[in-house]
Amino acid sequence: MPSQNICQRISCPQTTGRFAEDIILSLSNPHISIPNLLKELEQLYQISWYKISASKTQALPINIPTSEIQLMKENLNGGSTL
């Protein structure tokens, strides 16, 4: 399954959920896994033409300090909503 391969490459837990065209990922170490996930999603788009709707993409930061969330937002250059 492609989602398992992506998780193995970006070091995230093997927790995924798929609903129609939606995907839910549970990530740890977001400062590492989010940039890697974005690279993998870009590669997926290049071969499959599945397009990620950034305006509908969200992250639910649980137990992440506000300062770390702000740093991730700055590093992502306003990409996904955190």
C-alpha positions in Angstrom: 0.0 0.0 0.0 1.5 3.4 -0.9 0.6 5.1 2.4 2.6 2.5 4.3 5.6 3.1 2.0 5.4 6.8 2.6 5.3 6.3 6.4 8.3 4.0 6.3 10.3 6.6 4.4 9.4 9.6 6.6 9.5 7.8 10.0 5.9 8.2 11.0 3.7 5.7 12.9 1.8 3.2 10.8 -1.5 4.9 11.6 -3.4 6.0 8.5 -7.0 6.3 7.7 -8.5 6.8 4.3 -12.0 8.1 3.6 -12.9 8.3 -0.1 -10.3 10.7 -1.4 -9.3 11.9 2.1 -6.3 10.7 4.1 -5.7 11.0 7.8 -2.1 10.6 9.0 -0.9 10.5 12.6 2.7 11.9 12.7 5.3 12.1 15.3 8.4 14.4 15.2 6.5 16.9 13.1 9.5 19.1 12.5 11.0 16.2 10.6 8.0 14.3 9.3 6.0 17.2 7.9 8.7 18.4 5.5 9.4 14.8 4.4 5.7 14.1 4.0 5.3 17.2 1.8 8.2 16.0 -0.4 6.5 12.5 -0.7 3.2 14.1 -1.6 4.8 16.1 -4.3 6.3 13.0 -5.7 2.9 11.2 -5.5 1.4 14.1 -7.5 4.1 13.9 -10.2 3.3 10.2 -10.9 -0.5 10.0 -10.1 -1.8 13.6 -10.7 -3.6 13.5 -7.4 -3.7 17.1 -6.3 -3.4 18.2 -2.7 -5.8 21.0 -1.9 -3.7 23.2 0.5 -6.8 25.3 1.4 -8.5 22.1 2.7 -5.4 20.6 4.4 -5.2 20.8 8.2 -3.0 19.7 11.0 -4.2 19.1 14.6 -1.2 19.8 16.8 -1.6 17.8 20.0 0.9 18.4 22.9 3.1 20.6 20.7 4.3 23.9 22.3 3.1 27.1 20.7 6.7 28.1 20.0 7.3 24.9 18.0 4.1 25.3 16.0 5.1 28.9 15.1 8.6 27.7 14.0 7.0 24.9 11.8 4.7 27.5 10.2 7.6 29.7 9.4 9.6 26.8 7.9 6.6 25.7 5.8 6.2 29.2 4.3 2.5 29.3 4.9 1.8 25.8 3.5 -0.7 23.7 5.4 -2.9 25.1 8.1 -1.5 24.2 11.6 
